[in-house]
Amino acid sequence: MDKPSNTLNLFGSRVKELRKAKKITQEKLAELIGVEQQQICRIEKGGCFTTMETLEKMAEALDVPVDELFNFAHHNETDALLAELNMLLKKASASQIKLIYRIVNDILK
């Protein structure tokens, strides 16, 4: 995935994370900031960006400063680790994958 798309995905994930933390539906957020619910859906899926005016309204509705909408450093680390893990798994044999699966499954129980 290229840089702009990844940034849009991270931004969308952050908006969704903040919205859910405030227990606000997409419909309610859309109503609060004066856009269609489909626009919120597209933003959260990383399909589009928005205007500065809408960013300011979104931040106000979510009760955060505008820069908090772009605070996705924790996503970068997790995404990087998952990507690296996926690359390692692609190099593993079938028996290694089964062993890794059992270990991970035991850890996550």
Biotite code that builds the C-alpha atoms (Angstrom):
import biotite.structure as struc

atoms = struc.array([
    struc.Atom([0.000, 0.000, 0.000], chain_id="A", res_id=1, res_name="MET", atom_name="CA", element="C"),
    struc.Atom([1.400, 3.408, -0.848], chain_id="A", res_id=2, res_name="ASP", atom_name="CA", element="C"),
    struc.Atom([1.944, 6.192, 1.658], chain_id="A", res_id=3, res_name="LYS", atom_name="CA", element="C"),
    struc.Atom([-1.160, 8.363, 0.928], chain_id="A", res_id=4, res_name="PRO", atom_name="CA", element="C"),
    struc.Atom([-3.554, 5.400, 1.100], chain_id="A", res_id=5, res_name="SER", atom_name="CA", element="C"),
    struc.Atom([-1.950, 4.181, 4.302], chain_id="A", res_id=6, res_name="ASN", atom_name="CA", element="C"),
    struc.Atom([-2.310, 7.650, 5.806], chain_id="A", res_id=7, res_name="THR", atom_name="CA", element="C"),
    struc.Atom([-5.967, 7.774, 4.802], chain_id="A", res_id=8, res_name="LEU", atom_name="CA", element="C"),
    struc.Atom([-6.522, 4.351, 6.357], chain_id="A", res_id=9, res_name="ASN", atom_name="CA", element="C"),
    struc.Atom([-4.782, 5.397, 9.565], chain_id="A", res_id=10, res_name="LEU", atom_name="CA", element="C"),
    struc.Atom([-6.765, 8.619, 9.695], chain_id="A", res_id=11, res_name="PHE", atom_name="CA", element="C"),
    struc.Atom([-10.015, 6.738, 9.110], chain_id="A", res_id=12, res_name="GLY", atom_name="CA", element="C"),
    struc.Atom([-9.175, 4.203, 11.807], chain_id="A", res_id=13, res_name="SER", atom_name="CA", element="C"),
    struc.Atom([-8.384, 7.021, 14.235], chain_id="A", res_id=14, res_name="ARG", atom_name="CA", element="C"),
    struc.Atom([-11.687, 8.783, 13.551], chain_id="A", res_id=15, res_name="VAL", atom_name="CA", element="C"),
    struc.Atom([-13.538, 5.509, 14.080], chain_id="A", res_id=16, res_name="LYS", atom_name="CA", element="C"),
    struc.Atom([-11.595, 4.815, 17.283], chain_id="A", res_id=17, res_name="GLU", atom_name="CA", element="C"),
    struc.Atom([-12.399, 8.271, 18.705], chain_id="A", res_id=18, res_name="LEU", atom_name="CA", element="C"),
    struc.Atom([-16.033, 8.070, 17.598], chain_id="A", res_id=19, res_name="ARG", atom_name="CA", element="C"),
    struc.Atom([-16.526, 4.690, 19.252], chain_id="A", res_id=20, res_name="LYS", atom_name="CA", element="C"),
    struc.Atom([-14.776, 5.868, 22.420], chain_id="A", res_id=21, res_name="ALA", atom_name="CA", element="C"),
    struc.Atom([-17.401, 8.641, 22.644], chain_id="A", res_id=22, res_name="LYS", atom_name="CA", element="C"),
    struc.Atom([-20.148, 6.090, 21.886], chain_id="A", res_id=23, res_name="LYS", atom_name="CA", element="C"),
    struc.Atom([-21.304, 8.108, 18.876], chain_id="A", res_id=24, res_name="ILE", atom_name="CA", element="C"),
    struc.Atom([-22.729, 6.407, 15.785], chain_id="A", res_id=25, res_name="THR", atom_name="CA", element="C"),
    struc.Atom([-21.660, 7.356, 12.279], chain_id="A", res_id=26, res_name="GLN", atom_name="CA", element="C"),
    struc.Atom([-25.129, 8.807, 11.793], chain_id="A", res_id=27, res_name="GLU", atom_name="CA", element="C"),
    struc.Atom([-24.859, 10.976, 14.896], chain_id="A", res_id=28, res_name="LYS", atom_name="CA", element="C"),
    struc.Atom([-21.382, 12.218, 14.012], chain_id="A", res_id=29, res_name="LEU", atom_name="CA", element="C"),
    struc.Atom([-22.573, 13.068, 10.513], chain_id="A", res_id=30, res_name="ALA", atom_name="CA", element="C"),
    struc.Atom([-25.513, 14.988, 11.956], chain_id="A", res_id=31, res_name="GLU", atom_name="CA", element="C"),
    struc.Atom([-23.265, 16.878, 14.388], chain_id="A", res_id=32, res_name="LEU", atom_name="CA", element="C"),
    struc.Atom([-20.865, 18.040, 11.683], chain_id="A", res_id=33, res_name="ILE", atom_name="CA", element="C"),
    struc.Atom([-23.338, 18.517, 8.830], chain_id="A", res_id=34, res_name="GLY", atom_name="CA", element="C"),
    struc.Atom([-22.314, 15.797, 6.385], chain_id="A", res_id=35, res_name="VAL", atom_name="CA", element="C"),
    struc.Atom([-23.959, 12.637, 5.076], chain_id="A", res_id=36, res_name="GLU", atom_name="CA", element="C"),
    struc.Atom([-23.458, 9.396, 7.007], chain_id="A", res_id=37, res_name="GLN", atom_name="CA", element="C"),
    struc.Atom([-21.902, 7.891, 3.876], chain_id="A", res_id=38, res_name="GLN", atom_name="CA", element="C"),
    struc.Atom([-19.154, 10.527, 4.079], chain_id="A", res_id=39, res_name="GLN", atom_name="CA", element="C"),
    struc.Atom([-18.242, 9.371, 7.593], chain_id="A", res_id=40, res_name="ILE", atom_name="CA", element="C"),
    struc.Atom([-18.225, 5.778, 6.343], chain_id="A", res_id=41, res_name="CYS", atom_name="CA", element="C"),
    struc.Atom([-15.897, 6.667, 3.435], chain_id="A", res_id=42, res_name="ARG", atom_name="CA", element="C"),
    struc.Atom([-13.556, 8.574, 5.770], chain_id="A", res_id=43, res_name="ILE", atom_name="CA", element="C"),
    struc.Atom([-13.406, 5.707, 8.276], chain_id="A", res_id=44, res_name="GLU", atom_name="CA", element="C"),
    struc.Atom([-12.662, 3.193, 5.506], chain_id="A", res_id=45, res_name="LYS", atom_name="CA", element="C"),
    struc.Atom([-9.816, 5.354, 4.196], chain_id="A", res_id=46, res_name="GLY", atom_name="CA", element="C"),
    struc.Atom([-11.652, 6.085, 0.959], chain_id="A", res_id=47, res_name="GLY", atom_name="CA", element="C"),
    struc.Atom([-11.423, 9.860, 1.153], chain_id="A", res_id=48, res_name="CYS", atom_name="CA", element="C"),
    struc.Atom([-10.247, 12.805, 3.169], chain_id="A", res_id=49, res_name="PHE", atom_name="CA", element="C"),
    struc.Atom([-12.177, 15.935, 4.100], chain_id="A", res_id=50, res_name="THR", atom_name="CA", element="C"),
    struc.Atom([-11.909, 19.710, 4.386], chain_id="A", res_id=51, res_name="THR", atom_name="CA", element="C"),
    struc.Atom([-10.278, 21.658, 7.195], chain_id="A", res_id=52, res_name="MET", atom_name="CA", element="C"),
    struc.Atom([-13.697, 23.007, 8.164], chain_id="A", res_id=53, res_name="GLU", atom_name="CA", element="C"),
    struc.Atom([-15.063, 19.489, 8.529], chain_id="A", res_id=54, res_name="THR", atom_name="CA", element="C"),
    struc.Atom([-11.951, 18.412, 10.457], chain_id="A", res_id=55, res_name="LEU", atom_name="CA", element="C"),
    struc.Atom([-12.542, 21.234, 12.928], chain_id="A", res_id=56, res_name="GLU", atom_name="CA", element="C"),
    struc.Atom([-16.215, 20.293, 13.321], chain_id="A", res_id=57, res_name="LYS", atom_name="CA", element="C"),
    struc.Atom([-15.283, 16.631, 13.722], chain_id="A", res_id=58, res_name="MET", atom_name="CA", element="C"),
    struc.Atom([-12.727, 17.414, 16.415], chain_id="A", res_id=59, res_name="ALA", atom_name="CA", element="C"),
    struc.Atom([-15.272, 19.558, 18.244], chain_id="A", res_id=60, res_name="GLU", atom_name="CA", element="C"),
    struc.Atom([-17.935, 16.834, 18.024], chain_id="A", res_id=61, res_name="ALA", atom_name="CA", element="C"),
    struc.Atom([-15.462, 14.259, 19.339], chain_id="A", res_id=62, res_name="LEU", atom_name="CA", element="C"),
    struc.Atom([-14.235, 16.697, 22.011], chain_id="A", res_id=63, res_name="ASP", atom_name="CA", element="C"),
    struc.Atom([-10.576, 16.481, 20.966], chain_id="A", res_id=64, res_name="VAL", atom_name="CA", element="C"),
    struc.Atom([-8.069, 18.936, 19.489], chain_id="A", res_id=65, res_name="PRO", atom_name="CA", element="C"),
    struc.Atom([-7.713, 18.672, 15.692], chain_id="A", res_id=66, res_name="VAL", atom_name="CA", element="C"),
    struc.Atom([-4.208, 17.211, 15.980], chain_id="A", res_id=67, res_name="ASP", atom_name="CA", element="C"),
    struc.Atom([-5.601, 14.297, 18.006], chain_id="A", res_id=68, res_name="GLU", atom_name="CA", element="C"),
    struc.Atom([-7.382, 13.145, 14.834], chain_id="A", res_id=69, res_name="LEU", atom_name="CA", element="C"),
    struc.Atom([-3.896, 12.512, 13.432], chain_id="A", res_id=70, res_name="PHE", atom_name="CA", element="C"),
    struc.Atom([-2.445, 10.809, 16.494], chain_id="A", res_id=71, res_name="ASN", atom_name="CA", element="C"),
    struc.Atom([-2.058, 7.318, 15.100], chain_id="A", res_id=72, res_name="PHE", atom_name="CA", element="C"),
    struc.Atom([1.499, 6.516, 16.130], chain_id="A", res_id=73, res_name="ALA", atom_name="CA", element="C"),
    struc.Atom([0.283, 3.428, 17.995], chain_id="A", res_id=74, res_name="HIS", atom_name="CA", element="C"),
    struc.Atom([-1.300, 2.162, 14.764], chain_id="A", res_id=75, res_name="HIS", atom_name="CA", element="C"),
    struc.Atom([1.982, 2.545, 12.866], chain_id="A", res_id=76, res_name="ASN", atom_name="CA", element="C"),
    struc.Atom([3.838, 0.288, 15.291], chain_id="A", res_id=77, res_name="GLU", atom_name="CA", element="C"),
    struc.Atom([1.157, -2.399, 15.290], chain_id="A", res_id=78, res_name="THR", atom_name="CA", element="C"),
    struc.Atom([0.751, -2.251, 11.516], chain_id="A", res_id=79, res_name="ASP", atom_name="CA", element="C"),
    struc.Atom([4.499, -2.584, 11.029], chain_id="A", res_id=80, res_name="ALA", atom_name="CA", element="C"),
    struc.Atom([4.691, -5.576, 13.372], chain_id="A", res_id=81, res_name="LEU", atom_name="CA", element="C"),
    struc.Atom([1.749, -7.292, 11.686], chain_id="A", res_id=82, res_name="LEU", atom_name="CA", element="C"),
    struc.Atom([3.259, -6.716, 8.248], chain_id="A", res_id=83, res_name="ALA", atom_name="CA", element="C"),
    struc.Atom([6.605, -8.134, 9.387], chain_id="A", res_id=84, res_name="GLU", atom_name="CA", element="C"),
    struc.Atom([4.901, -11.123, 11.014], chain_id="A", res_id=85, res_name="LEU", atom_name="CA", element="C"),
    struc.Atom([2.954, -11.763, 7.815], chain_id="A", res_id=86, res_name="ASN", atom_name="CA", element="C"),
    struc.Atom([6.187, -11.708, 5.782], chain_id="A", res_id=87, res_name="MET", atom_name="CA", element="C"),
    struc.Atom([7.803, -14.172, 8.191], chain_id="A", res_id=88, res_name="LEU", atom_name="CA", element="C"),
    struc.Atom([4.799, -16.493, 8.020], chain_id="A", res_id=89, res_name="LEU", atom_name="CA", element="C"),
    struc.Atom([4.959, -16.537, 4.227], chain_id="A", res_id=90, res_name="LYS", atom_name="CA", element="C"),
    struc.Atom([8.491, -17.974, 4.522], chain_id="A", res_id=91, res_name="LYS", atom_name="CA", element="C"),
    struc.Atom([7.472, -20.684, 7.004], chain_id="A", res_id=92, res_name="ALA", atom_name="CA", element="C"),
    struc.Atom([6.772, -24.300, 6.141], chain_id="A", res_id=93, res_name="SER", atom_name="CA", element="C"),
    struc.Atom([3.369, -25.870, 6.760], chain_id="A", res_id=94, res_name="ALA", atom_name="CA", element="C"),
    struc.Atom([4.627, -27.594, 9.919], chain_id="A", res_id=95, res_name="SER", atom_name="CA", element="C"),
    struc.Atom([6.127, -24.342, 11.213], chain_id="A", res_id=96, res_name="GLN", atom_name="CA", element="C"),
    struc.Atom([2.845, -22.511, 10.595], chain_id="A", res_id=97, res_name="ILE", atom_name="CA", element="C"),
    struc.Atom([0.959, -25.185, 12.557], chain_id="A", res_id=98, res_name="LYS", atom_name="CA", element="C"),
    struc.Atom([3.399, -24.838, 15.457], chain_id="A", res_id=99, res_name="LEU", atom_name="CA", element="C"),
    struc.Atom([3.192, -21.022, 15.371], chain_id="A", res_id=100, res_name="ILE", atom_name="CA", element="C"),
    struc.Atom([-0.586, -21.247, 15.311], chain_id="A", res_id=101, res_name="TYR", atom_name="CA", element="C"),
    struc.Atom([-0.652, -23.493, 18.406], chain_id="A", res_id=102, res_name="ARG", atom_name="CA", element="C"),
    struc.Atom([1.724, -21.175, 20.281], chain_id="A", res_id=103, res_name="ILE", atom_name="CA", element="C"),
    struc.Atom([-0.220, -18.021, 19.404], chain_id="A", res_id=104, res_name="VAL", atom_name="CA", element="C"),
    struc.Atom([-3.518, -19.710, 20.169], chain_id="A", res_id=105, res_name="ASN", atom_name="CA", element="C"),
    struc.Atom([-2.230, -20.781, 23.613], chain_id="A", res_id=106, res_name="ASP", atom_name="CA", element="C"),
    struc.Atom([-0.955, -17.264, 24.354], chain_id="A", res_id=107, res_name="ILE", atom_name="CA", element="C"),
    struc.Atom([-4.244, -15.612, 23.388], chain_id="A", res_id=108, res_name="LEU", atom_name="CA", element="C"),
    struc.Atom([-6.493, -17.966, 25.361], chain_id="A", res_id=109, res_name="LYS", atom_name="CA", element="C"),
])
